[in-house]
Structure formats: C-alpha cells, structure tokens
Amino acid sequence: MIARLSGKNLGIRSGAVIVDVSGVGYRVQTSAYVLGKVAGVEEVSFHIHTYVREDTLALYGFLSEDELSIFESLISVSGIGPKAALGILSIADTDTIRAAIVNRDPSLLTQVSGVGKKTAERVIIELQNKVSAPTGTGARATSADGEAIEALLSLGYKVAEARDALKAVPPETKDVGEKVRAALRLLGKK
C-alpha cells in the first residue's frame, strides 16, 4: 500500500491533485481545504490512505498525519464514506472535528452534504472513545465556526481562506456574526 507521496504538482482536476513521482502521475483525492493550500505550489507531499474496494482503487491525500488519522477514523463509521469524510475535513480542522465529537455536538457534521442527524450521532457514538480531546486553538471551536465558514463560502471565499481567517479571530468571539465580521476584516487586509 502507498503511505506517502512526494512529487511535482501537475495540477488540480476534479477535486484531486495530480502528483508526478518519477514520471508516474498519481491522482490524489483530497479535501477542498487541502486543494486550496496546494494550488499553485510546485512540489507537494501527502500522507496517503489507499482505499481499496472491489470496484475502486483510490488514493486520498492529507498534509498532516493528524488529518489522515481523522479521515481514517471517520470512514471506519458505517454510513461515512471517503466523500463524506473529505466533506467534513473541508469545513473544519481536526481540532474542531474532535471538539464536536468529544462535546457530542452533531451540528458541525450535519453541515456536510449526505450526513444527516442520525449519521452524525452515529459518528459521535462510535468515535467518542477513540478520538482524543482537541489541543491548541482548535479546542475552542464550536458549531459557530462551521456556520461562519459556510457564510464566508457563500460570499465567495475559498475554504482555506475562510478557515485560516477564522483561526486568527480572537477566541473570546462567540457570536457567528461577529466571527464573520472579524474574518472579513482580516481577509480585507490581504
């Protein structure tokens, strides 16, 4: 199985990065957040999950082992496939996802297309004892962060821009509207 790929970024096609490793092009599917981070970068390196089913062989790539770990935990839950797991990783960082699971808050997970309330609750129940509590700045994350990201996306910002701007918002800001306004101020300075 492939565990890591490093090579030249040949471009992004249909939600995947084409990575040239010694003349062989690998199609690495990844989250919208990672796509935003690697767009325009010449050399890329991914931690890989090789997904094999009777009719599918796919590579899923992540910038950190932490993202890979959360992805693998999510797809271990019945009803969560790679597409839904990438959707979850697109709208929230790993600490936010951990906080939602530890705090038993399904609202973040239900923001992803194809993940209903019952599936989100199943994720929380199955991963409750498998996922550690978040550390760092993401520990303060709430469902308000997910709503703020959705608002910024609707205004035309990319997932990577929205998540990075929200990370810079002061932790005492709790209201979704205030989070969005603070993020817009930060994005306007760029």
N, CA, C and O atoms as a DFTB+ gen file, in Angstrom:
760 C
 N C O
     1  1       0.830      -1.189       0.000
     2  2       0.000       0.000       0.000
     3  2       0.876       1.255       0.000
     4  3       1.991       1.257       0.522
     5  1       0.357       2.284      -0.580
     6  2       1.075       3.560      -0.641
     7  2       0.757       4.341       0.633
     8  3      -0.411       4.505       0.986
     9  1       1.788       4.819       1.319
    10  2       1.595       5.553       2.565
    11  2       1.967       7.022       2.442
    12  3       1.480       7.849       3.212
    13  1       2.830       7.358       1.478
    14  2       3.261       8.745       1.330
    15  2       3.667       8.979      -0.120
    16  3       4.278       8.114      -0.749
    17  1       3.322      10.158      -0.649
    18  2       3.721      10.558      -1.998
    19  2       4.281      11.967      -1.955
    20  3       3.695      12.865      -1.349
    21  1       5.411      12.148      -2.598
    22  2       6.008      13.472      -2.744
    23  2       6.426      13.626      -4.193
    24  3       7.028      12.723      -4.773
    25  1       6.108      14.760      -4.771
    26  2       6.489      14.973      -6.160
    27  2       6.006      16.295      -6.687
    28  3       5.618      17.183      -5.929
    29  1       6.033      16.416      -7.997
    30  2       5.654      17.652      -8.673
    31  2       4.128      17.731      -8.828
    32  3       3.480      16.764      -9.229
    33  1       3.585      18.877      -8.508
    34  2       2.154      19.134      -8.648
    35  2       1.871      19.445     -10.115
    36  3       2.269      20.498     -10.615
    37  1       1.182      18.530     -10.810
    38  2       0.842      18.736     -12.219
    39  2      -0.474      19.474     -12.396
    40  3      -0.857      19.793     -13.522
    41  1      -1.166      19.747     -11.308
    42  2      -2.417      20.484     -11.394
    43  2      -3.551      19.807     -10.641
    44  3      -3.422      18.694     -10.131
    45  1      -4.657      20.519     -10.593
    46  2      -5.841      20.042      -9.890
    47  2      -6.918      19.739     -10.924
    48  3      -7.240      20.570     -11.773
    49  1      -7.468      18.528     -10.832
    50  2      -8.526      18.114     -11.754
    51  2      -9.610      17.371     -10.980
    52  3      -9.326      16.380     -10.306
    53  1     -10.813      17.832     -11.072
    54  2     -11.972      17.160     -10.470
    55  2     -11.771      16.808      -8.998
    56  3     -12.006      15.670      -8.593
    57  1     -11.341      17.770      -8.209
    58  2     -11.199      17.558      -6.774
    59  2     -10.006      16.717      -6.377
    60  3      -9.954      16.194      -5.264
    61  1      -9.044      16.584      -7.283
    62  2      -7.860      15.782      -6.988
    63  2      -6.615      16.494      -7.499
    64  3      -6.676      17.293      -8.433
    65  1      -5.495      16.190      -6.873
    66  2      -4.206      16.725      -7.291
    67  2      -3.490      15.618      -8.058
    68  3      -3.440      14.472      -7.611
    69  1      -2.943      15.970      -9.206
    70  2      -2.148      15.017      -9.968
    71  2      -0.697      15.224      -9.545
    72  3      -0.137      16.303      -9.737
    73  1      -0.090      14.184      -8.967
    74  2       1.269      14.261      -8.440
    75  2       2.182      13.396      -9.300
    76  3       1.965      12.192      -9.434
    77  1       3.208      14.021      -9.882
    78  2       4.198      13.317     -10.692
    79  2       5.324      12.848      -9.783
    80  3       6.062      13.657      -9.222
    81  1       5.450      11.523      -9.645
    82  2       6.518      10.935      -8.852
    83  2       7.370      10.105      -9.812
    84  3       6.970       9.014     -10.220
    85  1       8.532      10.620     -10.165
    86  2       9.461       9.929     -11.076
    87  2       8.796       9.507     -12.382
    88  3       8.993       8.389     -12.859
    89  1       8.013      10.409     -12.950
    90  2       7.394      10.140     -14.243
    91  2       6.059       9.429     -14.199
    92  3       5.442       9.214     -15.242
    93  1       5.606       9.064     -13.031
    94  2       4.302       8.414     -12.885
    95  2       3.348       9.406     -12.230
    96  3       3.655       9.953     -11.171
    97  1       2.195       9.641     -12.851
    98  2       1.217      10.580     -12.307
    99  2       0.188       9.872     -11.451
   100  3      -0.510       8.974     -11.920
   101  1       0.095      10.277     -10.193
   102  2      -0.878       9.714      -9.263
   103  2      -1.998      10.717      -9.041
   104  3      -1.747      11.905      -8.836
   105  1      -3.236      10.237      -9.084
   106  2      -4.400      11.082      -8.816
   107  2      -4.713      10.950      -7.329
   108  3      -5.132       9.892      -6.862
   109  1      -4.502      12.047      -6.590
   110  2      -4.691      12.045      -5.147
   111  2      -5.908      12.911      -4.809
   112  3      -5.882      14.130      -4.975
   113  1      -6.962      12.265      -4.335
   114  2      -8.160      12.996      -3.944
   115  2      -7.945      13.571      -2.548
   116  3      -7.309      12.947      -1.699
   117  1      -8.478      14.758      -2.324
   118  2      -8.263      15.405      -1.044
   119  2      -9.389      16.389      -0.753
   120  3     -10.283      16.583      -1.576
   121  1      -9.340      17.002       0.411
   122  2     -10.394      17.943       0.825
   123  2     -10.240      19.276       0.099
   124  3      -9.173      19.586      -0.432
   125  1     -11.304      20.050       0.082
   126  2     -11.277      21.376      -0.537
   127  2     -10.253      22.273       0.151
   128  3      -9.629      23.119      -0.491
   129  1     -10.084      22.089       1.440
   130  2      -9.106      22.877       2.189
   131  2      -7.693      22.603       1.671
   132  3      -6.933      23.537       1.416
   133  1      -7.347      21.336       1.517
   134  2      -6.015      20.970       1.034
   135  2      -5.835      21.428      -0.406
   136  3      -4.756      21.893      -0.774
   137  1      -6.877      21.302      -1.226
   138  2      -6.784      21.780      -2.607
   139  2      -6.419      23.260      -2.635
   140  3      -5.597      23.687      -3.445
   141  1      -7.030      24.038      -1.752
   142  2      -6.720      25.464      -1.669
   143  2      -5.286      25.718      -1.228
   144  3      -4.649      26.665      -1.690
   145  1      -4.782      24.883      -0.342
   146  2      -3.412      25.042       0.160
   147  2      -2.361      24.695      -0.892
   148  3      -1.313      25.340      -0.941
   149  1      -2.614      23.691      -1.736
   150  2      -1.592      23.240      -2.690
   151  2      -1.737      23.866      -4.079
   152  3      -0.874      23.671      -4.935
   153  1      -2.815      24.614      -4.309
   154  2      -2.986      25.258      -5.612
   155  2      -1.820      26.215      -5.864
   156  3      -1.540      27.105      -5.062
   157  1      -1.157      26.011      -6.982
   158  2      -0.044      26.875      -7.346
   159  2       1.290      26.493      -6.724
   160  3       2.303      27.126      -7.024
   161  1       1.321      25.479      -5.868
   162  2       2.560      25.024      -5.249
   163  2       3.203      23.996      -6.182
   164  3       2.522      23.083      -6.647
   165  1       4.497      24.126      -6.462
   166  2       5.162      23.224      -7.408
   167  2       5.396      21.824      -6.859
   168  3       5.085      20.837      -7.526
   169  1       5.939      21.726      -5.652
   170  2       6.237      20.430      -5.042
   171  2       5.257      20.174      -3.900
   172  3       5.028      21.041      -3.057
   173  1       4.684      18.975      -3.887
   174  2       3.723      18.622      -2.846
   175  2       4.118      17.305      -2.190
   176  3       4.838      16.494      -2.773
   177  1       3.640      17.111      -0.989
   178  2       3.888      15.878      -0.255
   179  2       2.621      15.535       0.524
   180  3       2.085      16.369       1.252
   181  1       2.154      14.311       0.366
   182  2       0.913      13.888       1.008
   183  2       1.105      12.627       1.839
   184  3       1.859      11.728       1.467
   185  1       0.407      12.578       2.971
   186  2       0.220      11.331       3.711
   187  2      -0.970      10.673       3.016
   188  3      -1.996      11.318       2.799
   189  1      -0.839       9.414       2.674
   190  2      -1.818       8.760       1.804
   191  2      -2.607       7.670       2.531
   192  3      -2.062       6.895       3.317
   193  1      -3.903       7.638       2.242
   194  2      -4.745       6.499       2.602
   195  2      -5.106       5.828       1.278
   196  3      -5.707       6.452       0.404
   197  1      -4.738       4.556       1.135
   198  2      -5.070       3.801      -0.068
   199  2      -6.396       3.110       0.186
   200  3      -6.505       2.260       1.071
   201  1      -7.398       3.475      -0.589
   202  2      -8.755       2.970      -0.417
   203  2      -9.014       1.906      -1.479
   204  3      -8.991       2.200      -2.674
   205  1      -9.259       0.679      -1.048
   206  2      -9.466      -0.427      -1.971
   207  2     -10.812      -1.091      -1.684
   208  3     -11.077      -1.531      -0.565
   209  1     -11.640      -1.154      -2.699
   210  2     -12.897      -1.889      -2.649
   211  2     -12.958      -2.720      -3.927
   212  3     -12.115      -2.560      -4.809
   213  1     -13.931      -3.590      -4.032
   214  2     -13.958      -4.474      -5.195
   215  2     -14.027      -3.730      -6.523
   216  3     -13.545      -4.250      -7.529
   217  1     -14.603      -2.540      -6.564
   218  2     -14.682      -1.788      -7.823
   219  2     -13.935      -0.445      -7.773
   220  3     -14.071       0.367      -8.688
   221  1     -13.152      -0.206      -6.716
   222  2     -12.486       1.085      -6.547
   223  2     -11.081       0.921      -5.997
   224  3     -10.836       0.130      -5.086
   225  1     -10.166       1.686      -6.569
   226  2      -8.828       1.843      -6.019
   227  2      -8.548       3.338      -6.075
   228  3      -8.405       3.903      -7.159
   229  1      -8.467       3.981      -4.913
   230  2      -8.297       5.436      -4.871
   231  2      -7.273       5.819      -3.824
   232  3      -7.091       5.126      -2.823
   233  1      -6.605       6.940      -4.074
   234  2      -5.636       7.490      -3.130
   235  2      -6.214       8.767      -2.546
   236  3      -6.679       9.636      -3.284
   237  1      -6.187       8.884      -1.231
   238  2      -6.654      10.076      -0.536
   239  2      -5.462      10.681       0.189
   240  3      -4.789       9.999       0.961
   241  1      -5.199      11.963      -0.059
   242  2      -4.007      12.590       0.481
   243  2      -4.297      13.699       1.468
   244  3      -5.302      14.402       1.371
   245  1      -3.377      13.840       2.437
   246  2      -3.522      14.830       3.510
   247  2      -2.180      15.453       3.812
   248  3      -1.141      14.817       3.635
   249  1      -2.193      16.681       4.261
   250  2      -0.963      17.408       4.543
   251  2      -0.329      16.984       5.864
   252  3       0.877      17.140       6.053
   253  1      -1.136      16.449       6.777
   254  2      -0.594      16.034       8.078
   255  2      -1.098      14.644       8.438
   256  3      -2.123      14.183       7.936
   257  1      -0.353      13.991       9.319
   258  2      -0.774      12.679       9.804
   259  2      -2.058      12.794      10.627
   260  3      -2.857      11.860      10.676
   261  1      -2.246      13.947      11.271
   262  2      -3.450      14.173      12.061
   263  2      -4.702      14.144      11.180
   264  3      -5.703      13.523      11.538
   265  1      -4.640      14.825      10.012
   266  2      -5.767      14.804       9.078
   267  2      -6.029      13.383       8.590
   268  3      -7.180      12.958       8.498
   269  1      -4.963      12.651       8.277
   270  2      -5.092      11.266       7.832
   271  2      -5.761      10.415       8.913
   272  3      -6.636       9.603       8.616
   273  1      -5.349      10.604      10.152
   274  2      -5.909       9.841      11.267
   275  2      -7.408      10.105      11.422
   276  3      -8.190       9.170      11.593
   277  1      -7.802      11.368      11.363
   278  2      -9.235      11.707      11.487
   279  2     -10.015      11.124      10.311
   280  3     -11.103      10.580      10.499
   281  1      -9.459      11.234       9.089
   282  2     -10.102      10.672       7.903
   283  2     -10.343       9.169       8.101
   284  3     -11.449       8.680       7.868
   285  1      -9.311       8.444       8.529
   286  2      -9.437       7.001       8.721
   287  2     -10.431       6.665       9.831
   288  3     -11.143       5.665       9.740
   289  1     -10.485       7.488      10.874
   290  2     -11.481       7.273      11.928
   291  2     -12.890       7.484      11.385
   292  3     -13.798       6.706      11.677
   293  1     -13.066       8.538      10.595
   294  2     -14.391       8.840      10.048
   295  2     -14.890       7.745       9.118
   296  3     -16.047       7.338       9.216
   297  1     -14.036       7.258       8.212
   298  2     -14.508       6.236       7.265
   299  2     -14.706       4.866       7.918
   300  3     -15.271       3.959       7.306
   301  1     -14.241       4.717       9.160
   302  2     -14.484       3.461       9.875
   303  2     -15.925       3.379      10.379
   304  3     -16.389       2.310      10.777
   305  1     -16.628       4.509      10.359
   306  2     -18.015       4.571      10.829
   307  2     -18.953       4.184       9.692
   308  3     -18.828       4.695       8.580
   309  1     -19.884       3.289       9.967
   310  2     -20.867       2.874       8.975
   311  2     -21.673       4.096       8.515
   312  3     -22.186       4.859       9.333
   313  1     -21.773       4.263       7.206
   314  2     -22.532       5.388       6.662
   315  2     -21.660       6.571       6.270
   316  3     -22.143       7.511       5.639
   317  1     -20.378       6.539       6.637
   318  2     -19.449       7.605       6.262
   319  2     -18.429       7.021       5.291
   320  3     -17.597       6.192       5.659
   321  1     -18.516       7.470       4.054
   322  2     -17.546       7.050       3.053
   323  2     -16.489       8.121       2.874
   324  3     -16.519       9.150       3.549
   325  1     -15.560       7.883       1.969
   326  2     -14.489       8.857       1.736
   327  2     -15.000      10.245       1.334
   328  3     -14.441      11.257       1.759
   329  1     -16.046      10.297       0.529
   330  2     -16.573      11.591       0.079
   331  2     -17.101      12.411       1.263
   332  3     -16.818      13.605       1.363
   333  1     -17.852      11.787       2.144
   334  2     -18.385      12.485       3.322
   335  2     -17.253      12.880       4.268
   336  3     -17.267      13.972       4.836
   337  1     -16.274      11.992       4.435
   338  2     -15.139      12.293       5.318
   339  2     -14.354      13.496       4.789
   340  3     -13.945      14.360       5.564
   341  1     -14.143      13.553       3.463
   342  2     -13.461      14.708       2.878
   343  2     -14.300      15.971       3.054
   344  3     -13.757      17.056       3.265
   345  1     -15.619      15.833       2.966
   346  2     -16.504      16.973       3.187
   347  2     -16.362      17.524       4.598
   348  3     -16.336      18.738       4.801
   349  1     -16.270      16.630       5.566
   350  2     -16.102      17.053       6.959
   351  2     -14.757      17.747       7.136
   352  3     -14.676      18.783       7.796
   353  1     -13.705      17.186       6.553
   354  2     -12.375      17.793       6.651
   355  2     -12.273      19.102       5.869
   356  3     -11.373      19.904       6.115
   357  1     -13.192      19.318       4.928
   358  2     -13.202      20.563       4.164
   359  2     -13.772      21.725       4.969
   360  3     -13.328      22.863       4.816
   361  1     -14.754      21.444       5.825
   362  2     -15.394      22.540       6.553
   363  2     -14.807      22.796       7.929
   364  3     -15.103      23.816       8.552
   365  1     -13.969      21.868       8.414
   366  2     -13.439      22.048       9.771
   367  2     -12.046      21.444       9.891
   368  3     -11.712      20.470       9.216
   369  1     -11.245      22.041      10.760
   370  2      -9.931      21.457      11.017
   371  2     -10.085      20.296      12.003
   372  3     -11.162      20.080      12.560
   373  1      -9.010      19.566      12.207
   374  2      -9.092      18.350      13.018
   375  2      -9.473      18.638      14.468
   376  3     -10.197      17.854      15.081
   377  1      -9.000      19.745      15.020
   378  2      -9.366      20.078      16.404
   379  2     -10.857      20.387      16.526
   380  3     -11.489      20.025      17.518
   381  1     -11.411      21.049      15.530
   382  2     -12.840      21.365      15.537
   383  2     -13.670      20.089      15.451
   384  3     -14.688      19.952      16.129
   385  1     -13.224      19.160      14.613
   386  2     -13.929      17.881      14.481
   387  2     -13.862      17.110      15.795
   388  3     -14.861      16.551      16.248
   389  1     -12.677      17.086      16.402
   390  2     -12.530      16.411      17.699
   391  2     -13.434      17.056      18.751
   392  3     -14.090      16.361      19.527
   393  1     -13.461      18.387      18.767
   394  2     -14.296      19.090      19.752
   395  2     -15.766      18.727      19.560
   396  3     -16.487      18.531      20.538
   397  1     -16.215      18.635      18.315
   398  2     -17.610      18.278      18.041
   399  2     -17.916      16.869      18.545
   400  3     -18.989      16.618      19.094
   401  1     -16.972      15.959      18.356
   402  2     -17.186      14.570      18.796
   403  2     -17.148      14.477      20.318
   404  3     -18.037      13.881      20.926
   405  1     -16.132      15.059      20.933
   406  2     -15.982      15.000      22.392
   407  2     -17.144      15.698      23.094
   408  3     -17.620      15.228      24.127
   409  1     -17.604      16.822      22.532
   410  2     -18.707      17.580      23.131
   411  2     -20.079      17.081      22.694
   412  3     -21.102      17.667      23.050
   413  1     -20.098      16.001      21.925
   414  2     -21.352      15.405      21.438
   415  2     -22.231      16.421      20.714
   416  3     -23.430      16.524      20.971
   417  1     -21.605      17.170      19.800
   418  2     -22.294      18.216      19.047
   419  2     -22.381      17.815      17.569
   420  3     -21.422      18.017      16.824
   421  1     -23.519      17.249      17.132
   422  2     -23.636      16.791      15.748
   423  2     -23.836      17.915      14.723
   424  3     -23.793      17.656      13.521
   425  1     -24.053      19.143      15.170
   426  2     -24.381      20.225      14.234
   427  2     -23.289      20.487      13.204
   428  3     -23.594      20.816      12.058
   429  1     -22.033      20.348      13.586
   430  2     -20.938      20.547      12.627
   431  2     -20.982      19.474      11.536
   432  3     -20.852      19.778      10.350
   433  1     -21.164      18.243      11.941
   434  2     -21.142      17.130      10.994
   435  2     -22.319      17.163      10.032
   436  3     -22.185      16.752       8.880
   437  1     -23.468      17.645      10.489
   438  2     -24.657      17.670       9.629
   439  2     -24.588      18.754       8.567
   440  3     -25.447      18.803       7.687
   441  1     -23.582      19.626       8.627
   442  2     -23.419      20.648       7.590
   443  2     -22.877      20.065       6.289
   444  3     -22.893      20.729       5.253
   445  1     -22.402      18.835       6.344
   446  2     -21.833      18.184       5.166
   447  2     -22.945      17.485       4.395
   448  3     -23.785      16.802       4.980
   449  1     -22.942      17.662       3.084
   450  2     -23.926      17.017       2.229
   451  2     -23.848      15.504       2.386
   452  3     -22.768      14.920       2.292
   453  1     -24.986      14.876       2.623
   454  2     -25.030      13.424       2.771
   455  2     -24.901      12.931       4.199
   456  3     -25.011      11.732       4.456
   457  1     -24.665      13.849       5.134
   458  2     -24.553      13.455       6.546
   459  2     -25.753      14.036       7.292
   460  3     -25.821      15.236       7.556
   461  1     -26.683      13.165       7.619
   462  2     -27.866      13.584       8.356
   463  2     -27.631      13.492       9.857
   464  3     -26.546      13.132      10.314
   465  1     -28.673      13.824      10.613
   466  2     -28.549      13.836      12.069
   467  2     -28.226      12.452      12.635
   468  3     -27.395      12.330      13.535
   469  1     -28.878      11.409      12.113
   470  2     -28.637      10.055      12.631
   471  2     -27.202       9.608      12.343
   472  3     -26.552       9.000      13.194
   473  1     -26.719       9.910      11.149
   474  2     -25.344       9.529      10.804
   475  2     -24.356      10.304      11.664
   476  3     -23.376       9.734      12.143
   477  1     -24.600      11.595      11.866
   478  2     -23.723      12.414      12.710
   479  2     -23.699      11.878      14.141
   480  3     -22.642      11.827      14.770
   481  1     -24.856      11.482      14.651
   482  2     -24.911      10.921      16.002
   483  2     -24.178       9.577      16.076
   484  3     -23.556       9.261      17.090
   485  1     -24.255       8.783      14.989
   486  2     -23.533       7.509      14.940
   487  2     -22.022       7.764      14.970
   488  3     -21.287       7.042      15.645
   489  1     -21.557       8.783      14.245
   490  2     -20.136       9.146      14.256
   491  2     -19.706       9.475      15.679
   492  3     -18.667       9.007      16.147
   493  1     -20.504      10.274      16.358
   494  2     -20.170      10.689      17.725
   495  2     -20.129       9.481      18.662
   496  3     -19.200       9.347      19.458
   497  1     -21.115       8.616      18.574
   498  2     -21.164       7.441      19.449
   499  2     -19.978       6.513      19.190
   500  3     -19.323       6.058      20.128
   501  1     -19.703       6.234      17.903
   502  2     -18.640       5.274      17.579
   503  2     -17.237       5.829      17.838
   504  3     -16.324       5.070      18.158
   505  1     -17.060       7.148      17.702
   506  2     -15.721       7.719      17.849
   507  2     -15.481       8.377      19.205
   508  3     -14.370       8.825      19.488
   509  1     -16.506       8.438      20.036
   510  2     -16.413       9.108      21.338
   511  2     -15.184       8.669      22.131
   512  3     -14.469       9.509      22.678
   513  1     -14.935       7.374      22.198
   514  2     -13.818       6.852      22.992
   515  2     -12.547       6.644      22.180
   516  3     -11.512       6.276      22.736
   517  1     -12.612       6.875      20.872
   518  2     -11.453       6.669      20.005
   519  2     -10.729       7.964      19.681
   520  3      -9.560       7.945      19.293
   521  1     -11.414       9.087      19.836
   522  2     -10.853      10.391      19.475
   523  2     -10.463      11.129      20.744
   524  3     -11.251      11.231      21.685
   525  1      -9.242      11.640      20.761
   526  2      -8.775      12.388      21.934
   527  2      -9.321      13.811      21.909
   528  3      -9.704      14.322      20.857
   529  1      -9.351      14.429      23.053
   530  2      -9.813      15.817      23.159
   531  2      -8.870      16.723      22.365
   532  3      -7.669      16.459      22.302
   533  1      -9.397      17.779      21.763
   534  2      -8.561      18.676      20.965
   535  2      -7.566      19.450      21.825
   536  3      -7.776      19.672      23.017
   537  1      -6.483      19.847      21.179
   538  2      -5.477      20.663      21.845
   539  2      -5.250      21.914      21.008
   540  3      -5.579      21.937      19.822
   541  1      -4.699      22.935      21.607
   542  2      -4.374      24.149      20.847
   543  2      -5.586      25.031      20.615
   544  3      -6.593      24.931      21.316
   545  1      -5.470      25.899      19.615
   546  2      -6.502      26.895      19.356
   547  2      -7.803      26.281      18.874
   548  3      -8.868      26.867      19.070
   549  1      -7.742      25.122      18.252
   550  2      -8.957      24.488      17.768
   551  2      -9.839      23.985      18.888
   552  3     -11.015      23.698      18.661
   553  1      -9.304      23.871      20.092
   554  2     -10.073      23.366      21.223
   555  2     -11.252      24.272      21.540
   556  3     -12.241      23.822      22.119
   557  1     -11.160      25.533      21.169
   558  2     -12.243      26.465      21.447
   559  2     -13.335      26.425      20.376
   560  3     -14.339      27.129      20.483
   561  1     -13.142      25.625      19.372
   562  2     -14.054      25.608      18.234
   563  2     -15.455      25.183      18.649
   564  3     -15.636      24.339      19.527
   565  1     -16.422      25.779      18.008
   566  2     -17.816      25.450      18.256
   567  2     -18.519      25.286      16.929
   568  3     -17.907      25.447      15.873
   569  1     -19.798      24.966      16.975
   570  2     -20.552      24.878      15.727
   571  2     -20.644      26.248      15.070
   572  3     -20.913      26.339      13.872
   573  1     -20.424      27.318      15.836
   574  2     -20.423      28.665      15.261
   575  2     -19.308      28.804      14.224
   576  3     -19.465      29.527      13.240
   577  1     -18.181      28.115      14.438
   578  2     -17.098      28.150      13.455
   579  2     -17.563      27.560      12.127
   580  3     -17.270      28.112      11.067
   581  1     -18.274      26.459      12.178
   582  2     -18.790      25.841      10.964
   583  2     -19.772      26.747      10.241
   584  3     -19.750      26.847       9.014
   585  1     -20.641      27.410      11.012
   586  2     -21.597      28.336      10.408
   587  2     -20.875      29.537       9.797
   588  3     -21.265      30.021       8.734
   589  1     -19.833      30.015      10.460
   590  2     -19.064      31.143       9.944
   591  2     -18.348      30.756       8.649
   592  3     -18.284      31.558       7.718
   593  1     -17.816      29.547       8.583
   594  2     -17.170      29.083       7.359
   595  2     -18.186      29.028       6.221
   596  3     -17.897      29.461       5.105
   597  1     -19.377      28.496       6.504
   598  2     -20.427      28.443       5.478
   599  2     -20.768      29.842       4.971
   600  3     -20.951      30.044       3.771
   601  1     -20.853      30.806       5.887
   602  2     -21.163      32.187       5.491
   603  2     -20.072      32.759       4.597
   604  3     -20.369      33.413       3.597
   605  1     -18.815      32.519       4.948
   606  2     -17.700      33.023       4.140
   607  2     -17.653      32.338       2.775
   608  3     -17.314      32.970       1.775
   609  1     -17.988      31.062       2.732
   610  2     -18.034      30.354       1.455
   611  2     -19.119      30.941       0.555
   612  3     -18.928      31.082      -0.653
   613  1     -20.252      31.279       1.155
   614  2     -21.346      31.860       0.365
   615  2     -20.989      33.242      -0.167
   616  3     -21.593      33.717      -1.129
   617  1     -19.999      33.891       0.464
   618  2     -19.529      35.194      -0.008
   619  2     -18.424      35.062      -1.060
   620  3     -17.900      36.065      -1.546
   621  1     -18.079      33.835      -1.405
   622  2     -17.119      33.607      -2.473
   623  2     -15.698      33.296      -2.042
   624  3     -14.818      33.140      -2.888
   625  1     -15.458      33.203      -0.740
   626  2     -14.116      32.868      -0.273
   627  2     -13.895      31.363      -0.376
   628  3     -14.847      30.583      -0.354
   629  1     -12.639      30.967      -0.489
   630  2     -12.290      29.554      -0.552
   631  2     -12.224      28.997       0.868
   632  3     -12.047      29.742       1.832
   633  1     -12.368      27.674       0.983
   634  2     -12.366      27.017       2.291
   635  2     -11.081      27.334       3.051
   636  3     -11.122      27.651       4.239
   637  1      -9.944      27.250       2.369
   638  2      -8.657      27.505       3.023
   639  2      -8.594      28.928       3.566
   640  3      -8.127      29.148       4.684
   641  1      -9.062      29.891       2.779
   642  2      -9.056      31.289       3.225
   643  2      -9.957      31.474       4.437
   644  3      -9.584      32.135       5.407
   645  1     -11.149      30.883       4.373
   646  2     -12.118      31.022       5.463
   647  2     -11.580      30.409       6.756
   648  3     -11.656      31.031       7.815
   649  1     -11.036      29.193       6.675
   650  2     -10.520      28.531       7.878
   651  2      -9.339      29.285       8.466
   652  3      -9.247      29.449       9.682
   653  1      -8.431      29.746       7.604
   654  2      -7.262      30.484       8.100
   655  2      -7.677      31.799       8.763
   656  3      -7.127      32.173       9.798
   657  1      -8.640      32.496       8.172
   658  2      -9.107      33.757       8.752
   659  2      -9.785      33.517      10.102
   660  3      -9.585      34.287      11.042
   661  1     -10.580      32.459      10.201
   662  2     -11.267      32.177      11.467
   663  2     -10.300      31.758      12.570
   664  3     -10.567      31.991      13.749
   665  1      -9.183      31.145      12.197
   666  2      -8.179      30.795      13.202
   667  2      -7.586      32.044      13.844
   668  3      -7.158      32.011      14.998
   669  1      -7.560      33.148      13.095
   670  2      -6.974      34.394      13.590
   671  2      -7.971      35.246      14.378
   672  3      -7.588      36.252      14.976
   673  1      -9.242      34.851      14.383
   674  2     -10.260      35.591      15.132
   675  2     -10.040      35.341      16.624
   676  3      -9.811      34.202      17.031
   677  1     -10.106      36.392      17.443
   678  2      -9.884      36.219      18.890
   679  2     -10.819      35.159      19.488
   680  3     -11.992      35.084      19.123
   681  1     -10.295      34.348      20.404
   682  2     -11.075      33.243      20.963
   683  2     -12.311      33.679      21.748
   684  3     -13.256      32.903      21.890
   685  1     -12.315      34.892      22.252
   686  2     -13.481      35.326      23.027
   687  2     -14.685      35.659      22.152
   688  3     -15.780      35.879      22.670
   689  1     -14.499      35.701      20.830
   690  2     -15.595      35.973      19.898
   691  2     -16.424      34.701      19.752
   692  3     -15.938      33.694      19.238
   693  1     -17.672      34.750      20.204
   694  2     -18.523      33.560      20.200
   695  2     -19.653      33.640      19.171
   696  3     -20.054      32.614      18.622
   697  1     -20.168      34.831      18.905
   698  2     -21.291      35.025      18.003
   699  2     -20.867      34.798      16.550
   700  3     -19.803      35.258      16.134
   701  1     -21.698      34.088      15.776
   702  2     -21.383      33.784      14.381
   703  2     -21.188      35.068      13.578
   704  3     -20.233      35.180      12.809
   705  1     -22.079      36.025      13.750
   706  2     -21.985      37.290      13.020
   707  2     -20.690      38.023      13.314
   708  3     -20.046      38.553      12.409
   709  1     -20.308      38.051      14.590
   710  2     -19.049      38.703      14.975
   711  2     -17.853      37.962      14.387
   712  3     -16.890      38.591      13.949
   713  1     -17.905      36.637      14.375
   714  2     -16.823      35.845      13.797
   715  2     -16.673      36.175      12.308
   716  3     -15.560      36.362      11.815
   717  1     -17.796      36.242      11.604
   718  2     -17.763      36.533      10.166
   719  2     -17.223      37.936       9.927
   720  3     -16.391      38.136       9.041
   721  1     -17.685      38.907      10.705
   722  2     -17.202      40.289      10.525
   723  2     -15.700      40.385      10.800
   724  3     -14.973      41.047      10.059
   725  1     -15.238      39.729      11.861
   726  2     -13.808      39.753      12.188
   727  2     -12.994      39.074      11.083
   728  3     -11.932      39.562      10.700
   729  1     -13.493      37.956      10.581
   730  2     -12.789      37.249       9.496
   731  2     -12.758      38.101       8.235
   732  3     -11.743      38.133       7.539
   733  1     -13.858      38.793       7.928
   734  2     -13.883      39.657       6.756
   735  2     -12.891      40.803       6.867
   736  3     -12.260      41.187       5.882
   737  1     -12.756      41.351       8.082
   738  2     -11.756      42.412       8.290
   739  2     -10.356      41.875       7.994
   740  3      -9.550      42.540       7.343
   741  1     -10.078      40.658       8.481
   742  2      -8.765      40.049       8.250
   743  2      -8.550      39.737       6.779
   744  3      -7.462      39.954       6.245
   745  1      -9.589      39.226       6.122
   746  2      -9.470      38.907       4.699
   747  2      -9.334      40.152       3.845
   748  3      -8.691      40.123       2.796
   749  1      -9.939      41.251       4.289
   750  2      -9.854      42.513       3.555
   751  2      -8.473      43.134       3.593
   752  3      -8.132      43.946       2.733
   753  1      -7.668      42.758       4.591
   754  2      -6.314      43.310       4.720
   755  2      -5.323      42.631       3.785
   756  3      -4.219      43.132       3.573
   757  1      -5.722      41.482       3.223
   758  2      -4.788      40.734       2.362
   759  2      -4.742      41.302       0.973
   760  3      -4.011      40.795       0.122
